[in-house]
Amino acid sequence: MGFFKKLKERVTSPKASVSLKLNKNSYVLGEKLEGTLTVTSEEEIDATEIRAELRCEEKKKTIKYETETRTLPGGKVETQTVPREVWVTETIFSENPQGSGPLHLSVGYRGEFPFSTSIPAGGQPNYSGGDRSVTWSIKGVIGVKGRPDVTSSTSNIQVVTVPVAPVAPAAPIVTEKIVEREIVMIPCQYCGTLFPQTATSCPNCGAKRKV
């Protein structure tokens, strides 16, 4: 292999492609994430691995102090510290679930590699605000020794703290209807004790009620 060809290979990715497909695009903290990496190649490649790269990045606003120097009239030099508002990005979670280890790809190769990992239970959900934002992203990668890796486009995924529970329909309201009846009292013809008209005998003397 010529010197210039070797030099070109060191700075250019192989003629191959990798695409990533997830089973879904929304997840809950602690939930399992599964997907498939589809790999094709147009040249001979010795891949070190086929993997996905899952990242959670936090972008937040902070104050950075910078030193400014200026020359005043008369040639005097003045130095002062000036606060500036800047955005800082930090990776707070990183995982590279593997679909395959070392693999030789021939011309015209096509293969699919399932992978799985888990969203950490203690991770950060998606959040956007005036001074902070958290994003989850994932992409597919063909690792190549001595050459730039082949990567897919990066996809953002939604991660929430808890699933949104469906709203249950309101239970019907049951009202109880109470029917009141007037009880007619009649006197016993023997002892004069009042007792309900529906009774068949006097509760005091036991005499049978006459119709």
ABEGO torsion letter per residue (X at the ends): XBAAAAAAAAABBBBBBBBBBBABABBBBGBBBBBBBBBBBABBBBBABBBBBBBBBBBBBBBBBBBBBBBBBGGBBBBBBBBBBBBBBBBABBBBBBABBBBBBBBGBBBBBBBBBBBBAABBBBBBBAABBBBBBBBBBBBBBGBBBBBBBBBBBBBBABBBBBBBBBBBBBBBBBBBBBBBBBBBAAAGBBBBAABABBAAAGBBBBX
